[in-house]
Amino acid sequence: MDTRIIGIELSLLEEMLRAIVRQEMVEIREEINQTLISKRDALLQEERLYTDQVAEILGVTRHTINNYRNNGELPEPQRDLSNRPYWTSDQLQYAMTRKGIKTNYPI
């Protein structure tokens, strides 16, 4: 009889812990999303967005950015004095909305 009472109490405790962990995970995900949105918005304020920054904004790799360029999903970049490609935030926002570039982050 004592083990049954302990078993019931342990299962209730386990349920409560799972509920707490689920709620914590929801809150952590929301906090991460808000941080990513803020970071993306801050980057979009930059005059020039280089490949690494564009990749970060979209949540993809440099390789994916190159694929987007080759497929015409990203417009041709401009070049700085050292010949590094960059895009303006307007170009990137156009590509995200009009060209349907998928991001791994909420928009």
C-alpha positions in Angstrom: 0.0 0.0 0.0 2.8 2.5 0.8 4.4 1.9 -2.6 1.1 2.7 -4.4 0.8 6.0 -2.6 4.3 6.9 -3.4 3.8 5.8 -7.0 0.8 8.0 -7.4 2.6 11.0 -5.9 5.6 10.5 -8.1 3.4 10.3 -11.2 1.7 13.5 -10.2 5.0 15.2 -9.6 6.2 14.0 -13.0 3.2 15.5 -14.7 3.7 18.8 -12.9 7.3 18.9 -13.9 6.5 18.1 -17.6 3.9 20.9 -17.6 6.5 23.3 -16.1 9.1 22.4 -18.6 6.7 22.7 -21.5 5.8 26.2 -20.3 9.4 27.2 -19.9 10.2 25.9 -23.4 7.3 28.1 -24.9 8.7 31.1 -23.1 12.3 30.4 -24.2 11.2 30.0 -27.8 9.3 33.3 -27.7 12.3 35.1 -26.2 14.6 33.6 -28.8 12.2 34.7 -31.6 12.0 38.2 -30.2 15.8 38.4 -30.0 16.1 37.2 -33.6 13.5 39.7 -34.8 15.3 42.5 -33.0 18.6 41.5 -34.4 17.2 41.2 -37.9 15.5 44.5 -37.7 18.8 46.1 -36.5 20.7 44.6 -39.4 18.1 45.8 -41.9 18.9 49.4 -40.8 22.4 49.0 -42.1 23.2 50.8 -45.4 25.1 47.8 -46.8 24.3 44.2 -46.1 27.1 41.8 -46.9 26.7 38.1 -47.6 27.3 37.1 -44.0 24.7 39.6 -42.8 22.2 38.6 -45.4 22.7 34.9 -44.4 22.2 35.9 -40.8 19.0 37.8 -41.5 17.5 34.9 -43.4 18.8 32.2 -41.1 20.6 30.4 -43.9 24.2 29.7 -44.9 26.5 31.6 -47.3 26.1 28.7 -49.7 22.3 29.3 -49.7 22.8 33.0 -50.4 25.0 32.0 -53.4 22.2 29.7 -54.6 19.7 32.5 -54.2 21.9 34.7 -56.4 22.4 32.1 -59.0 18.6 31.3 -59.1 17.7 35.0 -59.4 15.9 35.1 -56.1 18.3 37.8 -54.9 19.0 40.7 -57.1 22.5 41.3 -58.3 24.5 42.9 -55.5 26.3 46.1 -55.7 30.1 46.2 -55.1 32.1 48.2 -52.6 35.6 49.6 -53.3 37.2 46.2 -52.4 34.8 44.5 -54.8 32.8 42.8 -52.0 29.1 42.2 -52.9 26.5 43.9 -50.8 22.8 44.5 -50.9 20.7 47.4 -49.5 17.9 46.6 -47.0 15.4 47.6 -49.7 16.8 45.0 -52.1 16.6 42.4 -49.4 13.1 43.2 -48.2 11.9 43.2 -51.8 13.5 39.8 -52.3 11.9 38.4 -49.1 8.4 39.7 -50.0 8.2 39.6 -53.8 10.5 36.8 -54.7 9.4 34.5 -51.9 12.7 33.9 -50.3 12.0 31.7 -47.3 13.7 32.6 -44.0 14.3 30.4 -41.0 13.2 33.2 -38.8 9.9 34.9 -38.3 9.3 38.0 -40.4 
